[in-house]
Amino acid sequence: MSERETMPYREKVAWLSMLAMLFTFGPYFTLVASGYFPEKPLPDLRQLAGYAITAAVQVTILVIGHIVLRRNNRLDSKVPADERDIAIKQRSVSAAYYVLITGMILVGVIMPFTSSGWEIVNSALFMIVLAELVQFGMVVVGYRRQAA
Amino acid sequence: MTGSINNNIRLLRFLQSEMTQAELGQRVGVTRQTIAAIEAGKYSPSLEVAFRIAAEFKLPLEQVFQWQE
């Protein structure tokens, strides 16, 4: 086997998850911010369809991406996480937790006084997506910093 | 207090009939990339993994890892 440093399998998975999130929820939140979905009372099927399509595309990208990654990294994908993988994961989850808890306080405690309906739903979704991006980003940064 | 942990893993692998990073990783229970990161001084392993690596080369810990001020 080559001694050449290659990207760890878990870093590839983090890149996949991060890019899938950006390619799907990026356009979704751009449309939301641009007013593409006019404010209507819940459930607002047009907005719901927009979210459903976004989620479906994300899942499709992730499923295809995981199949391709596993096929191209047969050995690495079967190796269990070691202490470095676990440490990087713990740091990333810890950072994402603070983003998520801040977001949930803003959305769940403060926003109900000023907003309602899809504004709250989309704000909650945005904070979840942001927390996920922070988590995947921290995983990538963790591996890059320690890359040989 | 500043300092770093150096190691001779690359040399020791060479002396062990050019053992690969993957082989060493498999024997001590870490990934090939983690061995690469340890060799490059980018990651300091836990004491347990450090002892496992030293045991793999049948050497005391201080002959594999050294603390440099």
Backbone of each chain as ProteinMPNN parsed JSONL, in Angstrom:
{"seq_chain_A": "MSERETMPYREKVAWLSMLAMLFTFGPYFTLVASGYFPEKPLPDLRQLAGYAITAAVQVTILVIGHIVLRRNNRLDSKVPADERDIAIKQRSVSAAYYVLITGMILVGVIMPFTSSGWEIVNSALFMIVLAELVQFGMVVVGYRRQAA", "coords_chain_A": {"N_chain_A": [[0.846, -1.203, 0.0], [0.485, 2.239, -0.722], [2.525, 4.792, 0.811], [1.786, 7.296, 0.65], [0.193, 10.175, 1.857], [-3.211, 10.1, 2.303], [-6.538, 11.391, 2.186], [-8.343, 10.963, 5.189], [-10.996, 8.562, 5.601], [-13.174, 9.413, 7.125], [-12.942, 12.147, 7.0], [-13.494, 12.579, 4.331], [-16.192, 11.839, 4.323], [-17.186, 13.869, 5.921], [-16.699, 16.105, 4.281], [-18.391, 15.449, 2.149], [-20.919, 15.522, 3.439], [-20.991, 18.18, 4.238], [-20.842, 19.586, 1.793], [-23.132, 18.611, 0.54], [-25.059, 19.692, 2.168], [-24.595, 22.452, 1.767], [-25.103, 22.709, -1.007], [-27.797, 22.178, -1.142], [-29.379, 23.338, 1.013], [-28.349, 25.87, 0.851], [-29.274, 27.175, -1.627], [-32.008, 26.938, -0.902], [-32.338, 28.558, 1.44], [-31.547, 30.935, 0.304], [-33.631, 31.427, -1.473], [-35.7, 31.666, 0.394], [-34.87, 33.952, 1.808], [-34.995, 35.805, -0.221], [-37.615, 36.203, -0.561], [-39.115, 34.502, -2.12], [-40.965, 32.635, -1.323], [-44.01, 33.641, -0.532], [-45.347, 35.061, 2.485], [-47.524, 33.022, 4.137], [-50.242, 31.54, 6.02], [-49.553, 28.679, 8.134], [-50.299, 25.336, 6.88], [-48.992, 26.098, 4.473], [-48.489, 24.938, 1.616], [-46.816, 25.314, -0.627], [-44.406, 26.317, 0.334], [-43.828, 24.225, 2.025], [-43.455, 22.191, 0.145], [-41.183, 23.165, -1.098], [-39.31, 22.881, 0.958], [-39.45, 20.09, 1.279], [-38.517, 19.147, -1.201], [-35.917, 20.118, -1.116], [-34.883, 18.679, 1.094], [-35.154, 16.079, 0.098], [-33.432, 16.109, -2.119], [-31.029, 16.51, -0.803], [-30.804, 14.132, 0.716], [-30.639, 12.311, -1.392], [-28.205, 13.069, -2.619], [-26.496, 12.474, -0.485], [-26.871, 9.675, -0.173], [-26.005, 8.639, -2.681], [-23.416, 9.69, -2.67], [-22.289, 8.421, -0.403], [-22.34, 5.762, -1.271], [-20.561, 5.868, -3.447], [-18.225, 6.73, -2.112], [-17.77, 4.584, -0.347], [-17.356, 2.538, -2.184], [-15.011, 3.379, -3.407], [-13.253, 3.403, -1.311], [-12.792, 0.916, 0.007], [-11.303, -0.494, 2.019], [-10.575, 1.474, 3.978], [-13.102, 2.384, 4.767], [-14.057, 0.421, 6.375], [-12.545, 0.379, 8.615], [-12.567, 0.778, 12.096], [-13.325, 3.754, 14.084], [-10.554, 5.492, 15.403], [-8.61, 6.713, 18.261], [-7.875, 9.325, 17.526], [-9.763, 9.999, 15.589], [-12.055, 9.938, 17.185], [-11.498, 11.972, 19.03], [-11.439, 14.231, 17.355], [-14.051, 14.186, 16.438], [-15.439, 14.579, 18.848], [-14.642, 17.194, 19.553], [-15.75, 18.631, 17.435], [-18.49, 18.133, 17.666], [-18.953, 19.272, 20.127], [-18.477, 22.017, 19.602], [-20.503, 22.469, 17.731], [-22.718, 22.045, 19.311], [-22.88, 24.338, 20.945], [-23.505, 26.276, 19.061], [-25.976, 25.323, 18.216], [-27.498, 25.361, 20.607], [-27.512, 28.081, 21.177], [-28.867, 28.993, 18.929], [-31.348, 27.717, 19.293], [-32.278, 28.958, 21.604], [-32.598, 31.564, 20.673], [-34.509, 31.144, 18.624], [-36.547, 29.63, 19.83], [-37.178, 30.882, 22.226], [-36.968, 33.711, 22.067], [-37.822, 34.58, 19.461], [-40.651, 33.873, 19.226], [-41.97, 36.065, 20.354], [-41.908, 38.003, 18.473], [-42.28, 36.947, 15.938], [-43.86, 34.514, 13.72], [-45.221, 31.383, 12.434], [-43.867, 30.259, 9.314], [-41.554, 31.75, 9.461], [-40.445, 31.3, 11.936], [-40.13, 28.541, 11.716], [-38.322, 28.336, 9.54], [-36.183, 29.739, 10.603], [-35.438, 28.094, 12.718], [-34.709, 25.828, 11.243], [-32.559, 26.934, 9.86], [-30.714, 27.398, 11.926], [-30.233, 24.792, 12.732], [-29.063, 23.752, 10.408], [-26.831, 25.421, 10.306], [-25.493, 24.64, 12.65], [-24.897, 22.011, 11.965], [-23.205, 22.475, 9.788], [-21.094, 23.723, 11.093], [-20.243, 21.585, 12.64], [-19.41, 19.65, 10.687], [-17.514, 21.203, 9.402], [-15.648, 21.643, 11.443], [-14.704, 19.049, 11.755], [-13.403, 18.644, 9.299], [-11.444, 20.683, 9.46], [-10.087, 19.784, 11.729], [-8.917, 17.364, 10.814], [-7.373, 18.362, 8.678], [-5.544, 20.056, 9.948], [-3.96, 18.22, 11.234], [-2.91, 16.807, 9.2], [-0.432, 14.904, 7.557]], "CA_chain_A": [[0.0, 0.0, 0.0], [1.265, 3.471, -0.817], [2.704, 5.538, 2.044], [1.336, 8.653, 0.372], [-0.909, 10.577, 2.743], [-4.496, 10.291, 1.639], [-7.535, 11.952, 3.086], [-9.035, 9.923, 5.965], [-12.361, 8.287, 5.141], [-14.132, 10.233, 7.882], [-12.869, 13.521, 6.488], [-14.239, 12.568, 3.057], [-17.617, 11.819, 4.673], [-17.52, 15.222, 6.412], [-16.762, 16.97, 3.086], [-19.627, 15.101, 1.431], [-22.071, 16.01, 4.197], [-20.966, 19.641, 4.231], [-21.171, 20.062, 0.446], [-24.548, 18.284, 0.29], [-25.827, 20.687, 2.923], [-24.451, 23.755, 1.105], [-25.726, 22.686, -2.337], [-29.255, 22.067, -1.047], [-29.974, 24.359, 1.881], [-27.878, 27.185, 0.4], [-30.322, 27.726, -2.491], [-33.295, 27.015, -0.189], [-32.376, 29.756, 2.291], [-31.465, 32.107, -0.59], [-35.011, 31.66, -1.928], [-36.483, 32.15, 1.549], [-34.459, 35.331, 2.115], [-35.368, 36.704, -1.321], [-39.071, 36.363, -0.568], [-39.704, 33.628, -3.143], [-42.155, 32.031, -0.715], [-44.745, 34.69, 0.169], [-45.799, 34.679, 3.83], [-48.897, 32.515, 4.224], [-50.376, 30.763, 7.26], [-49.183, 27.265, 8.067], [-49.008, 24.716, 6.541], [-48.395, 26.693, 3.268], [-47.978, 23.766, 0.88], [-45.739, 25.678, -1.55], [-43.184, 26.374, 1.139], [-43.577, 22.851, 2.491], [-42.908, 21.465, -1.007], [-39.81, 23.659, -1.267], [-38.477, 22.227, 1.971], [-39.422, 18.645, 1.005], [-37.621, 18.922, -2.349], [-34.547, 20.369, -0.617], [-34.476, 17.541, 1.933], [-35.05, 14.891, -0.761], [-32.197, 16.231, -2.919], [-29.905, 16.308, 0.113], [-30.712, 12.699, 1.028], [-30.181, 11.633, -2.612], [-26.76, 13.344, -2.753], [-25.79, 11.744, 0.572], [-26.901, 8.225, -0.442], [-25.107, 8.373, -3.817], [-22.06, 10.014, -2.217], [-21.798, 7.359, 0.489], [-22.092, 4.557, -2.084], [-19.318, 6.109, -4.209], [-17.1, 6.756, -1.169], [-17.514, 3.212, 0.138], [-16.819, 1.752, -3.299], [-13.637, 3.813, -3.691], [-12.427, 3.301, -0.094], [-13.3, -0.318, 0.625], [-10.592, -0.843, 3.256], [-10.677, 2.563, 4.965], [-14.476, 2.551, 5.264], [-14.358, -0.637, 7.351], [-11.696, 0.542, 9.805], [-13.291, 1.515, 13.144], [-12.754, 5.039, 14.49], [-9.514, 5.378, 16.431], [-8.654, 7.786, 19.27], [-7.797, 10.64, 16.869], [-11.079, 10.233, 14.982], [-13.019, 10.212, 18.264], [-11.181, 13.296, 19.592], [-11.875, 15.241, 16.381], [-15.518, 14.16, 16.459], [-15.904, 15.19, 20.109], [-14.436, 18.65, 19.481], [-16.683, 19.208, 16.46], [-19.845, 18.055, 18.231], [-19.0, 20.241, 21.212], [-18.63, 23.357, 19.006], [-21.833, 22.534, 17.101], [-23.712, 22.112, 20.382], [-23.028, 25.731, 21.373], [-24.226, 26.975, 17.983], [-27.361, 24.85, 18.238], [-28.199, 25.809, 21.81], [-27.718, 29.525, 20.987], [-29.932, 29.118, 17.933], [-32.64, 27.301, 19.844], [-32.715, 30.008, 22.541], [-33.084, 32.674, 19.85], [-35.704, 30.765, 17.865], [-37.619, 29.09, 20.661], [-37.505, 31.729, 23.384], [-37.087, 35.133, 21.718], [-38.588, 34.829, 18.228], [-42.118, 33.814, 19.334], [-42.516, 37.365, 20.74], [-41.919, 38.935, 17.331], [-42.536, 36.277, 14.658], [-44.709, 33.32, 13.795], [-45.297, 30.573, 11.212], [-42.673, 29.763, 8.616], [-40.364, 32.509, 9.852], [-39.842, 30.556, 13.05], [-39.713, 27.221, 11.202], [-37.099, 28.496, 8.747], [-35.078, 30.152, 11.487], [-34.998, 26.877, 13.42], [-33.991, 25.021, 10.246], [-31.279, 27.589, 9.576], [-29.783, 27.172, 13.035], [-29.832, 23.37, 12.683], [-28.12, 23.625, 9.287], [-25.595, 26.104, 10.712], [-24.817, 23.777, 13.626], [-24.355, 20.873, 11.205], [-22.056, 22.964, 9.006], [-19.992, 23.926, 12.046], [-19.734, 20.265, 13.025], [-18.641, 19.065, 9.572], [-16.362, 22.082, 9.176], [-14.652, 21.375, 12.486], [-14.098, 17.738, 11.449], [-12.466, 18.872, 8.193], [-10.317, 21.474, 9.983], [-9.347, 18.896, 12.632], [-8.068, 16.451, 10.035], [-6.406, 19.134, 7.876], [-4.494, 20.545, 10.846], [-3.067, 17.121, 11.612], [-2.499, 16.06, 8.011], [1.039, 14.779, 7.473]], "C_chain_A": [[0.881, 1.253, 0.0], [1.334, 4.179, 0.531], [2.222, 6.975, 1.879], [0.149, 8.978, 1.28], [-2.175, 10.77, 1.925], [-5.49, 10.791, 2.682], [-8.221, 10.825, 3.863], [-10.494, 9.776, 5.503], [-13.37, 9.19, 5.842], [-14.087, 11.705, 7.475], [-13.63, 13.615, 5.162], [-15.742, 12.606, 3.32], [-18.057, 13.213, 5.152], [-17.628, 16.202, 5.249], [-18.06, 16.729, 2.33], [-20.842, 15.71, 2.125], [-22.157, 17.535, 4.151], [-21.378, 20.178, 2.86], [-22.635, 19.783, 0.114], [-25.448, 19.311, 0.976], [-25.785, 22.042, 2.221], [-25.192, 23.799, -0.234], [-27.252, 22.627, -2.269], [-29.851, 23.201, -0.199], [-29.465, 25.767, 1.556], [-28.921, 27.842, -0.508], [-31.663, 27.895, -1.78], [-33.372, 28.301, 0.637], [-32.218, 31.04, 1.461], [-32.864, 32.462, -1.088], [-35.869, 32.231, -0.799], [-36.158, 33.625, 1.82], [-34.897, 36.306, 1.035], [-36.883, 36.898, -1.421], [-39.772, 35.535, -1.626], [-40.97, 32.952, -2.624], [-42.913, 33.131, 0.033], [-45.317, 34.185, 1.496], [-47.265, 34.28, 3.814], [-49.011, 31.728, 5.515], [-49.976, 29.304, 7.049], [-50.391, 26.429, 7.624], [-48.329, 25.296, 5.293], [-47.686, 25.619, 2.429], [-46.831, 24.1, -0.076], [-44.388, 25.698, -0.816], [-42.792, 24.98, 1.624], [-42.952, 22.021, 1.376], [-41.465, 21.883, -1.248], [-38.861, 22.99, -0.296], [-38.328, 20.736, 1.67], [-38.473, 18.327, -0.153], [-36.16, 19.086, -1.91], [-34.038, 19.163, 0.176], [-34.27, 16.293, 1.086], [-33.761, 14.927, -1.587], [-30.979, 15.978, -2.025], [-29.705, 14.823, 0.415], [-30.171, 11.936, -0.189], [-28.668, 11.828, -2.796], [-25.981, 12.517, -1.728], [-25.736, 10.246, 0.278], [-25.931, 7.885, -1.566], [-23.652, 8.605, -3.398], [-21.483, 8.922, -1.335], [-21.49, 6.085, -0.289], [-20.767, 4.701, -2.836], [-18.106, 6.069, -3.276], [-16.749, 5.35, -0.675], [-16.872, 2.354, -0.949], [-15.351, 2.101, -3.554], [-12.7, 3.693, -2.49], [-12.836, 2.056, 0.694], [-12.621, -0.629, 1.958], [-10.804, 0.213, 4.334], [-12.073, 2.679, 5.569], [-14.834, 1.519, 6.327], [-13.553, -0.501, 8.637], [-12.469, 1.325, 10.87], [-12.576, 2.814, 13.526], [-11.686, 4.811, 15.552], [-9.576, 6.601, 17.351], [-8.613, 9.178, 18.646], [-9.144, 10.992, 16.24], [-12.094, 10.654, 16.05], [-12.781, 11.603, 18.856], [-11.659, 14.41, 18.657], [-13.397, 15.337, 16.39], [-16.05, 14.875, 17.713], [-15.773, 16.706, 20.079], [-15.474, 19.297, 18.564], [-18.113, 19.21, 17.006], [-20.01, 19.089, 19.346], [-19.206, 21.658, 20.671], [-20.029, 23.515, 18.413], [-22.93, 22.656, 18.153], [-23.953, 23.563, 20.806], [-23.778, 26.561, 20.331], [-25.713, 26.614, 18.051], [-28.134, 25.389, 19.442], [-28.465, 27.317, 21.737], [-28.881, 29.751, 20.026], [-31.297, 28.773, 18.503], [-33.163, 28.31, 20.864], [-33.3, 31.177, 21.75], [-34.433, 32.336, 19.214], [-36.866, 30.367, 18.785], [-38.059, 29.996, 21.791], [-37.772, 33.183, 22.974], [-37.998, 35.367, 20.514], [-40.114, 34.758, 18.366], [-42.752, 35.152, 19.759], [-42.687, 38.294, 19.537], [-42.345, 38.284, 16.018], [-43.463, 35.091, 14.857], [-44.565, 32.533, 12.5], [-43.955, 30.149, 10.649], [-41.405, 30.525, 8.981], [-39.641, 31.791, 10.995], [-39.315, 29.21, 12.565], [-38.39, 27.353, 10.451], [-35.915, 28.942, 9.586], [-34.525, 28.952, 12.248], [-34.206, 25.989, 12.468], [-32.609, 25.604, 9.972], [-30.261, 27.32, 10.685], [-29.324, 25.713, 13.084], [-28.786, 23.17, 11.59], [-26.778, 24.26, 9.654], [-24.79, 25.241, 11.689], [-24.181, 22.572, 12.92], [-23.123, 21.298, 10.408], [-20.846, 23.192, 9.899], [-19.38, 22.584, 12.41], [-18.872, 19.649, 11.917], [-17.383, 19.889, 9.302], [-15.254, 21.82, 10.183], [-13.96, 20.028, 12.263], [-13.04, 17.917, 10.363], [-11.226, 19.615, 8.695], [-9.437, 20.61, 10.894], [-8.41, 17.967, 11.881], [-7.011, 17.21, 9.242], [-5.244, 19.615, 8.726], [-3.471, 19.461, 11.163], [-2.598, 16.32, 10.413], [-0.982, 16.061, 7.915], [1.574, 15.511, 6.25]], "O_chain_A": [[1.914, 1.288, 0.668], [0.371, 4.184, 1.298], [2.243, 7.766, 2.821], [-0.768, 8.173, 1.449], [-2.186, 11.53, 0.956], [-5.297, 10.632, 3.888], [-8.638, 9.834, 3.264], [-11.128, 10.741, 5.075], [-14.313, 9.675, 5.217], [-15.082, 12.42, 7.595], [-14.321, 14.599, 4.901], [-16.481, 13.312, 2.634], [-19.153, 13.673, 4.831], [-18.533, 17.035, 5.22], [-18.742, 17.67, 1.922], [-21.688, 16.334, 1.484], [-23.241, 18.108, 4.04], [-22.17, 21.116, 2.773], [-23.303, 20.606, -0.512], [-26.463, 19.737, 0.425], [-26.812, 22.707, 2.09], [-25.831, 24.798, -0.561], [-27.927, 22.986, -3.233], [-30.727, 23.932, -0.661], [-30.09, 26.752, 1.948], [-29.402, 28.934, -0.208], [-32.376, 28.871, -2.016], [-34.349, 29.045, 0.547], [-32.693, 32.103, 1.862], [-33.243, 33.633, -1.125], [-36.657, 33.154, -1.005], [-37.057, 34.439, 2.034], [-35.145, 37.48, 1.31], [-37.369, 37.66, -2.257], [-40.908, 35.834, -1.993], [-41.921, 32.724, -3.373], [-42.502, 33.517, 1.128], [-45.719, 33.027, 1.609], [-48.14, 35.094, 3.516], [-47.999, 31.288, 6.061], [-50.051, 28.773, 5.941], [-51.499, 26.818, 7.993], [-47.155, 24.997, 5.074], [-46.474, 25.423, 2.52], [-45.964, 23.26, -0.312], [-43.386, 25.168, -1.295], [-41.62, 24.604, 1.635], [-42.032, 21.24, 1.62], [-40.62, 21.048, -1.567], [-37.758, 22.582, -0.659], [-37.236, 20.177, 1.784], [-37.718, 17.357, -0.094], [-35.291, 18.299, -2.285], [-32.922, 18.687, -0.036], [-33.33, 15.532, 1.317], [-33.084, 13.911, -1.739], [-30.023, 15.32, -2.434], [-28.583, 14.317, 0.376], [-29.349, 11.031, -0.044], [-27.944, 10.877, -3.09], [-24.944, 11.934, -2.046], [-24.695, 9.613, 0.453], [-25.127, 6.962, -1.438], [-22.769, 7.815, -3.73], [-20.324, 8.537, -1.494], [-20.504, 5.404, -0.008], [-19.953, 3.777, -2.86], [-17.087, 5.457, -3.597], [-15.577, 4.981, -0.598], [-15.973, 1.556, -0.683], [-14.547, 1.228, -3.878], [-11.488, 3.861, -2.63], [-13.176, 2.127, 1.875], [-13.294, -0.99, 2.924], [-11.166, -0.109, 5.465], [-12.219, 3.028, 6.741], [-15.785, 1.702, 7.086], [-13.834, -1.175, 9.628], [-12.974, 2.412, 10.59], [-11.371, 2.952, 13.317], [-11.885, 4.035, 16.487], [-10.482, 7.426, 17.234], [-9.234, 10.109, 19.16], [-9.611, 12.127, 16.34], [-12.876, 11.585, 15.857], [-13.731, 12.33, 19.149], [-12.216, 15.41, 19.109], [-13.961, 16.431, 16.353], [-16.987, 15.669, 17.638], [-16.671, 17.423, 20.52], [-16.01, 20.363, 18.867], [-18.852, 20.177, 16.824], [-21.069, 19.701, 19.49], [-20.011, 22.416, 21.211], [-20.664, 24.558, 18.57], [-23.954, 23.297, 17.915], [-25.098, 23.971, 21.003], [-24.578, 27.433, 20.672], [-26.584, 27.478, 17.956], [-29.28, 25.819, 19.312], [-29.514, 27.784, 22.179], [-29.758, 30.581, 20.269], [-32.284, 29.455, 18.228], [-34.375, 28.496, 20.975], [-34.351, 31.714, 22.099], [-35.372, 33.13, 19.259], [-38.018, 30.728, 18.54], [-39.19, 29.893, 22.266], [-38.702, 33.809, 23.483], [-38.851, 36.255, 20.544], [-40.815, 35.51, 17.69], [-43.948, 35.354, 19.546], [-43.483, 39.232, 19.561], [-42.732, 38.983, 15.081], [-43.804, 34.714, 15.978], [-43.871, 32.962, 11.578], [-43.045, 29.744, 11.371], [-40.301, 30.003, 8.827], [-38.414, 31.69, 11.02], [-38.221, 28.783, 12.933], [-37.454, 26.588, 10.686], [-34.775, 28.567, 9.311], [-33.313, 28.805, 12.406], [-33.158, 25.458, 12.835], [-31.621, 24.877, 9.865], [-29.092, 27.047, 10.413], [-28.178, 25.426, 13.431], [-27.766, 22.514, 11.799], [-25.72, 23.708, 9.352], [-23.57, 25.125, 11.574], [-23.064, 22.171, 13.246], [-22.125, 20.579, 10.358], [-19.715, 22.895, 9.516], [-18.159, 22.447, 12.483], [-17.758, 19.189, 12.165], [-16.321, 19.34, 9.009], [-14.075, 21.78, 9.832], [-12.771, 19.883, 12.548], [-11.923, 17.413, 10.483], [-10.097, 19.226, 8.394], [-8.209, 20.688, 10.844], [-7.251, 17.8, 12.261], [-5.872, 16.756, 9.142], [-4.094, 19.589, 8.288], [-2.283, 19.734, 11.336], [-1.963, 15.277, 10.569], [-0.329, 17.076, 8.156], [2.782, 15.517, 6.015]]}, "seq_chain_B": "MTGSINNNIRLLRFLQSEMTQAELGQRVGVTRQTIAAIEAGKYSPSLEVAFRIAAEFKLPLEQVFQWQE", "coords_chain_B": {"N_chain_B": [[5.503, 26.74, 29.181], [7.27, 25.349, 26.607], [7.548, 22.907, 24.031], [8.097, 19.823, 22.222], [6.948, 16.63, 21.007], [9.059, 14.297, 19.73], [9.667, 11.615, 17.395], [10.845, 8.311, 16.398], [9.603, 6.762, 14.555], [9.418, 6.473, 11.751], [12.029, 5.688, 11.015], [12.249, 3.349, 12.532], [10.271, 1.775, 11.396], [11.392, 1.408, 8.901], [13.612, -0.11, 9.608], [12.341, -2.383, 10.366], [11.98, -4.121, 8.167], [10.825, -2.341, 6.328], [8.187, -1.82, 7.243], [4.792, -1.06, 6.639], [2.82, 1.968, 7.073], [0.171, 1.346, 7.308], [0.229, -1.315, 8.172], [1.472, -1.062, 10.694], [-0.408, 0.603, 11.908], [-2.63, -1.076, 11.913], [-1.751, -3.034, 13.676], [-1.492, -1.67, 16.098], [-3.938, -0.577, 16.434], [-4.929, 1.783, 15.24], [-5.712, 4.166, 12.592], [-4.188, 4.264, 9.278], [-3.74, 6.881, 8.535], [-3.551, 8.144, 10.981], [-1.174, 7.108, 12.006], [0.525, 8.277, 10.139], [0.151, 10.974, 10.805], [1.18, 10.983, 13.408], [3.859, 10.267, 12.94], [4.67, 12.518, 11.515], [4.652, 14.351, 13.468], [2.385, 15.791, 13.918], [0.32, 14.957, 15.418], [-0.137, 13.994, 18.738], [0.001, 10.931, 20.223], [-2.146, 9.01, 22.482], [-1.064, 7.896, 25.734], [-1.402, 5.165, 25.903], [-1.509, 4.278, 23.197], [1.034, 5.1, 22.429], [2.625, 3.421, 24.018], [1.839, 1.001, 22.919], [2.852, 1.221, 20.324], [5.598, 1.375, 20.85], [5.938, -1.148, 22.005], [5.435, -2.722, 19.818], [7.714, -2.395, 18.344], [9.398, -3.551, 20.061], [10.799, -2.013, 21.958], [11.832, 0.261, 24.599], [9.657, 2.925, 25.677], [10.903, 5.491, 25.635], [12.805, 5.259, 23.672], [11.466, 5.406, 21.379], [9.76, 7.593, 21.435], [10.533, 10.981, 22.103], [10.869, 13.751, 24.291], [11.259, 17.078, 23.409], [12.648, 20.08, 24.364]], "CA_chain_B": [[6.483, 25.696, 28.854], [7.106, 24.918, 25.214], [8.303, 21.719, 23.644], [7.356, 18.958, 21.295], [7.271, 15.206, 21.085], [9.646, 13.741, 18.502], [9.641, 10.143, 17.387], [11.693, 7.635, 15.399], [8.774, 5.699, 13.978], [9.754, 6.254, 10.335], [13.278, 4.918, 10.995], [11.987, 2.015, 13.086], [9.51, 1.013, 10.381], [12.374, 1.047, 7.87], [14.435, -1.206, 10.142], [11.475, -3.578, 10.461], [11.708, -4.55, 6.787], [9.947, -1.337, 5.698], [6.782, -2.038, 7.638], [3.988, 0.071, 6.157], [2.019, 2.681, 8.078], [-1.09, 0.604, 7.466], [0.502, -2.504, 9.0], [1.68, -0.61, 12.065], [-1.699, 1.08, 12.392], [-3.49, -2.249, 12.172], [-1.248, -3.745, 14.867], [-1.698, -0.904, 17.339], [-5.357, -0.216, 16.532], [-5.271, 3.125, 14.743], [-5.738, 4.195, 11.136], [-2.934, 4.595, 8.591], [-3.554, 8.341, 8.557], [-3.127, 8.543, 12.33], [0.268, 6.82, 12.075], [1.192, 9.318, 9.338], [0.111, 12.22, 11.58], [2.112, 10.826, 14.543], [5.214, 10.333, 12.372], [4.953, 13.892, 11.094], [4.629, 15.21, 14.654], [1.173, 16.626, 13.893], [-0.624, 14.428, 16.414], [0.495, 13.292, 19.856], [-0.898, 9.829, 20.588], [-2.369, 8.765, 23.909], [-0.002, 7.089, 26.342], [-1.654, 3.756, 25.574], [-1.077, 4.014, 21.814], [2.488, 5.255, 22.414], [3.188, 2.174, 24.555], [1.578, -0.072, 21.941], [3.806, 1.391, 19.22], [6.918, 0.976, 21.369], [5.918, -2.604, 22.186], [5.472, -3.317, 18.481], [9.126, -2.389, 17.934], [10.125, -4.203, 21.161], [11.713, -1.013, 22.5], [11.212, 1.083, 25.645], [8.944, 4.106, 25.15], [11.775, 6.648, 25.401], [13.606, 5.082, 22.45], [10.578, 5.673, 20.232], [9.289, 8.982, 21.581], [11.386, 11.832, 22.935], [10.387, 15.112, 24.561], [12.294, 18.059, 23.085], [12.334, 21.438, 24.865]], "C_chain_B": [[6.242, 25.22, 27.422], [7.978, 23.705, 24.932], [7.495, 20.884, 22.689], [7.806, 17.519, 21.461], [7.818, 14.767, 19.728], [9.534, 12.225, 18.544], [10.492, 9.593, 16.248], [10.893, 6.592, 14.623], [9.156, 5.413, 12.521], [10.99, 5.368, 10.212], [13.023, 3.482, 11.456], [11.182, 1.159, 12.118], [10.459, 0.519, 9.287], [13.199, -0.15, 8.332], [13.647, -2.499, 10.303], [11.038, -3.983, 9.057], [10.685, -3.649, 6.107], [8.463, -1.653, 5.956], [5.961, -0.823, 7.192], [3.246, 0.737, 7.317], [0.725, 1.918, 8.35], [-0.906, -0.614, 8.368], [0.673, -2.109, 10.464], [0.362, -0.149, 12.682], [-2.614, -0.068, 12.775], [-3.059, -2.948, 13.467], [-1.514, -2.983, 16.172], [-3.134, -0.373, 17.471], [-5.685, 1.22, 16.187], [-5.226, 3.092, 13.215], [-4.352, 4.551, 10.576], [-2.663, 6.098, 8.656], [-3.111, 8.833, 9.935], [-1.64, 8.251, 12.524], [1.043, 7.89, 11.312], [1.254, 10.628, 10.122], [1.076, 12.157, 12.767], [3.56, 10.963, 14.038], [5.616, 11.765, 12.04], [4.958, 14.858, 12.277], [3.411, 16.116, 14.716], [0.151, 16.173, 14.936], [0.161, 13.68, 17.488], [-0.441, 12.188, 20.319], [-1.122, 9.752, 22.091], [-1.205, 7.914, 24.427], [-0.153, 5.622, 25.949], [-1.164, 3.42, 24.161], [0.443, 4.133, 21.711], [3.162, 3.978, 22.932], [2.991, 1.021, 23.566], [2.584, -0.009, 20.786], [5.197, 0.931, 19.666], [7.001, -0.544, 21.512], [6.011, -3.32, 20.84], [6.907, -3.402, 17.975], [10.024, -3.039, 18.99], [11.195, -3.262, 21.751], [11.028, -0.293, 23.665], [10.642, 2.368, 25.027], [9.895, 5.236, 24.762], [12.689, 6.475, 24.189], [12.773, 5.318, 21.187], [10.124, 7.129, 20.254], [10.237, 9.75, 22.492], [10.738, 13.206, 23.095], [11.523, 16.086, 24.28], [11.842, 19.448, 23.519], [12.523, 22.467, 23.752]], "O_chain_B": [[5.156, 24.754, 27.078], [9.029, 23.526, 25.547], [6.345, 21.2, 22.384], [8.885, 17.232, 21.979], [7.13, 14.854, 18.711], [9.33, 11.632, 19.604], [10.813, 10.288, 15.284], [11.466, 5.64, 14.094], [9.211, 4.255, 12.105], [11.015, 4.425, 9.421], [13.514, 2.526, 10.854], [11.392, -0.051, 12.034], [10.357, -0.612, 8.811], [13.455, -1.079, 7.566], [14.227, -3.583, 10.368], [9.847, -4.163, 8.802], [9.794, -4.122, 5.403], [7.638, -1.735, 5.046], [6.399, 0.315, 7.357], [3.071, 0.154, 8.387], [0.253, 1.856, 9.485], [-1.752, -0.916, 9.209], [0.101, -2.732, 11.359], [0.055, -0.47, 13.83], [-3.28, -0.043, 13.811], [-3.897, -3.396, 14.251], [-1.734, -3.591, 17.22], [-3.495, 0.207, 18.494], [-6.599, 1.813, 16.76], [-4.762, 2.12, 12.619], [-3.481, 5.057, 11.283], [-1.522, 6.533, 8.808], [-2.383, 9.819, 10.043], [-0.924, 9.047, 13.132], [2.085, 8.357, 11.772], [2.276, 11.314, 10.113], [1.717, 13.155, 13.099], [4.371, 11.676, 14.629], [6.759, 12.169, 12.257], [5.235, 16.046, 12.11], [3.392, 17.09, 15.468], [-0.764, 16.917, 15.289], [1.01, 12.842, 17.186], [-1.556, 12.466, 20.761], [-0.383, 10.351, 22.873], [-0.469, 7.301, 23.654], [0.832, 4.927, 25.697], [-0.491, 2.411, 23.952], [1.076, 3.361, 20.99], [4.147, 3.513, 22.358], [3.87, 0.176, 23.401], [3.098, -1.032, 20.332], [5.88, 0.195, 18.953], [8.02, -1.149, 21.178], [6.598, -4.397, 20.741], [7.278, -4.344, 17.274], [11.245, -3.076, 18.843], [12.33, -3.667, 22.005], [9.799, -0.236, 23.724], [11.103, 2.825, 23.981], [9.736, 5.863, 23.714], [13.286, 7.447, 23.725], [13.305, 5.414, 20.081], [10.107, 7.805, 19.225], [10.686, 9.238, 23.518], [10.144, 13.746, 22.161], [12.615, 15.952, 24.832], [10.791, 19.933, 23.098], [12.31, 23.66, 23.971]]}, "name": "protein", "num_of_chains": 2, "seq": "MSERETMPYREKVAWLSMLAMLFTFGPYFTLVASGYFPEKPLPDLRQLAGYAITAAVQVTILVIGHIVLRRNNRLDSKVPADERDIAIKQRSVSAAYYVLITGMILVGVIMPFTSSGWEIVNSALFMIVLAELVQFGMVVVGYRRQAAMTGSINNNIRLLRFLQSEMTQAELGQRVGVTRQTIAAIEAGKYSPSLEVAFRIAAEFKLPLEQVFQWQE"}
